[in-house]
Amino acid sequence: MRKTLLSLIAVSSSVFAADSEPAKITHTFFVAGGETAILDNDGKPLWSYPAGTRDGFVLPNGNLLLALSKNKDYPGGAVVEVTREGKIVFEFKGTQSEVNTAQLLPNGNILLTEAGAKPRLLEVTRDGKIAVEFPLQCQNANAHMESRMARKLANGNYLVPQLLDKVVREYTPEGKIVWEFKTPEEPKEAWPFTAIRLPDGHTLVNLTHSNTVVEVDASAKIVWQLTNADLPEPLLKDPCGAQRLPNGNTVITSYGAGDQKVKLLEVTRDKKVVWTFEREKKGGIHEFQILDTNATPLDGVPMK
């Protein structure tokens, strides 16, 4: 009887240990940067596009909306929507130095930003007409460092990270600034790249060269922060793109990863690393979109 009881305890303990182990996380995801592609959970390309990109989304219809880096065909950059076969079904050619934002809006318009002598934010209709336009209030001595991933908010305003100005600003459609978060003076070069307005009103911001990710409340006070000191090794190297997942985890890219194998990492609220994307290929990922977790597509509009 005692032997049988001990055996039952051993079996129960073994089952409990197996059940308590966290399930392995896998993701399929889109990447933008020097490589523009959709990768499976093994990092193998499912789709690719032959141009460098700054920003982009996989759309509900399966097409991709891309902010193209400037090239010989688009010397001022561009926003294009392409099918999986590579056919362009929408195109807006940049008129200045760079186009750094591409977001499809619920009304069907396309949000984009232009960097150059006259930095501006635009909403463009599907037939190419400008529906909204206002100048961005930022330095313009360095066009490349004017702004990055602008996003339209549910309240109709626009959230714009402004790198060298070291500020994230919320603009009305008339171009009035109604909220801002000034990045910390230390560490140096805390340049805001990604600004994501969360459902609770907080804002998630990646600060590139300072290798820091922060979340700030409505009063612009930092309420959560992630640095390399919180991680088992220094995985944050120029964190550019970010995405808050529906489960509350945050995925971050290290654009300056270089020879570092880890190009993307997923952390929990308590800063535990639960998933990484690793590859030997040099260079990092500029922006991305997680499409599924363990083969289950993510619901809702991606927070990125």
N, C-alpha and C positions, 0 to 999 in steps of 0.2 A: 504493500500500500504506500509506504513512504517512498519507495523507488518510483512508483507510478506518479505520485504527486510531484516529485522533483523533476520528472521528465516533462510533465505538463507545464511546470514553471519555466523550464528551459525552452520549450517550444514557444510558449507565450512570449517570453522575453525576446526570442529570435524574431518572431513576427512583428512585435512592437518596434524593434530596432530597424527592421526593414521598412515598416510603414512610416517611421519617423524620419527616414532619409529624404531630403528634398528631391523632388523630381528634377531631372536634368532639363534645363531651359534651352530651347532652340528658337531661332528667329529666321524668317526670310525678310530681306530688307533691300531698299533702294539706296544707292550711294551716288553722291555728286562730288565733283572735284576733277582731278586729272582723269579719273575713270568715271564714266556715267553708266550705271548698270543696275540690274536687280540680281542679287545674289541669294542662293539657297542657303540652308542652314549649315552647309559644309563650305560655304564661301565660293561655290562654283556659279558662274554666270548663267542666269536663266534668260537674260535679255541685256543688250548693250546698245549704246548710241555713240557714234564716232565723233564726239566733240566734248570739250571740257565744259564744266558747268559750275555755277555759283550757288544755285538754289534749285529746288524742284519738289514736285509732288507726284505721286501716283494717284490718278484721278479715279473716282468711282466707276467711270466707264471703261477703265483699263488703259486709257491713254496716259501720257506723261506730260506734265507742264514743266518746262525747263527754263531757267535763266542761264543763257549761254555765255561763257567767257568770250571776250573779244577774240576774233580770229580773222583770217583773210576774207571770209564771206561776210562777217559781221564785225567790222572794225570798231563799232561802238557797243558791242554786245547785243543781245536780243532776248526776247521771250518767245518761245515757240511751244505749241502743243503738238506732240507727235503720236502717231499710232504705234502699236507694237511692231508694225512692219516698217516704221521709219518715215511714214508719210506725214508731212507737215499740214495740219488742218487749221492752225492759227499762227500768225507771225507778227511781231512788233519789233522793228529794228531800232536799237538804241541810237540816239543822236549825239551822245557825248562820249565819255571815256569808258564807262562800265554800266552794266545793268546787274544789280545785286539782289533783286527780289523777284519772285514769281509766285503768286498766290491766286487761286481761283476763288472768287467770292460767291456767296449764295445767290446774288442777283445775276450771276453769269459774267460779270466784269472780271478783268484781270488786274490785280494789283502789282505794280512794279515800282522800283526806284532807279533813278539815274544818277550816276556820279560824274562830276566834271566841274566846269567853271560855274554852272548854275545847278547845283544839286536840287533834285525835286522828287516828289512822290506823285504817282499817277494812278488813276483808275481808267482802264481802257475798255471800251465795249468790244464785243466779238467782231464788229466790222471796222475796228481800228479807230473809232472816235474817242476823244478824251472826255471822260465824264467828270473826273475830279483831277485837279492839279493844284499843287501849292509848293513853294520853295521850302526846302529843309534849312533850318537855322543851325548851320554848322560851319566849321572851318572849311575852306576850299583850296588851301595851299597844297594839300595832298589829297587828290581825288580818290585814290585807292582806299584811303582811311576815313572817308566821310561817313558812310553808313553801311549796314549789312541787312540782316533778315527782318525787314519791316513786315508787320502783320496787322490786318484790320481786326478790330475788336467787336464784340457783340453789341457794344454801345454805339457803334458807328465811328469811333475814333481809330487812330492808327498808332501803333507802338513801334518806335524806331530806335535801334541801337546806333549810337554815334561814337565811333572808335576813338579818334584822337581828342575829341571833346570830353571823353570819359563820362558820358551821360547817356541814359536811356530816356527818351522823351515820348510823351503821349500827345498827339496833335489832334485837333478837331478837323473836320473836312475843309474848314476855312484856313487851316494852318496855324491856329492858335495853340500854344503850349498850355496844357491843363494839368500835367503831372510830370515829374521827372525823378529819376534816381541817379544821383552822382556817385560814381564808383569810388572805392577807397583810394587814398593816396599811397598806401602801402598794402601789399607789395607793388612795386613799380609796374607800369604798363598794364594796368587793369583795364584793358580795352574791352568794352561790351560788344559782343558779336551776336549772340542769340538772346532775345527777350520774349518770354512766353507768358502770357497772362493766363493764370490758372483759374479754375472754377470758383475758388474761395476768394478771389480778388488779389491773391499774391502774384508775384512776378518772378519767374525763374530766369536767371541771367548767367551766361557763360562769360568769364573774363579771361581773354585769351592768354596773353604773355605772362599773366600773373598765376596761371595754372590754378584757377579758382572758379568754383561754381557757387552762386549764392541764390537764395530765395528771399525776397523782400516783401513786406506787407504793404498795405495801402498808404502808410505814412512814409514809405521808402526805408524802413528800418530792416536791417538784415536779421532774419529769424532762423535761417538755416544756412550752413556753409560747408562746402567740401573742398579740401585741399589734399595734396599728396601726403601730408602728415596723417591723414585719416585712413590711408590705404596701405596695404601690405608692401607695396613697392610704388615708386613714382610713375603711375600710369597716366597722369594728366600732363600732356605736353601740347600746349596751344589748343585748349579745348574750344572748338568752334561750334559745330552744330550740337543740338541737344533735343531730347524728346521726353516728355513726361507720359508714361504709360498709364492705361486705365487702372492698373493695380497699385499705382502710387510710386512705382520704381522710376528711376531716371536713367536714361541712356545718354552717354556722352561720347563724342568723338575726340580723338587726339590728332589733330591735323598735322602737328609737327612731330609725329611719332618717328619718322625716319626709319632707322634700323630696328626700332622697338617693334616687337611682334604684335603687341596689343594695340589695335586700332580703334576699337569701340569697347566700352565697358558699361555694364548695368549695375546700379547700386540701389539698395533699399533706403528707406528713410533713416534707418540707423547706420547707414554708410557701409553696409556689408556688400562686397562684390559678389554677385550671383551669376553673372554671365560675362564673357568676353568674346570678342571676335579677334582671332589672331591669324596673322599671315606673315610669310617671309618677305613678301613684296615691299620694297621701300616706299616711303611716302605715306601720307595719311588721307583721311576722308574729310572733306570740307563740310558737307551737309549730308543728311540721310533721312530715311523714313522707315521705321519698323513696321512691317506689314502684317506679321502674324506672330503668335507665340505658341510653340508646340503644335503647329499646323492649324491653329484656330485664328481666323482673321480678326484683327482688332476692330472693335465697333467705334462708330462716331468719327468726328473730324479729328485728325491727328494733332496733338498738342506739340508742335515743333516750330 
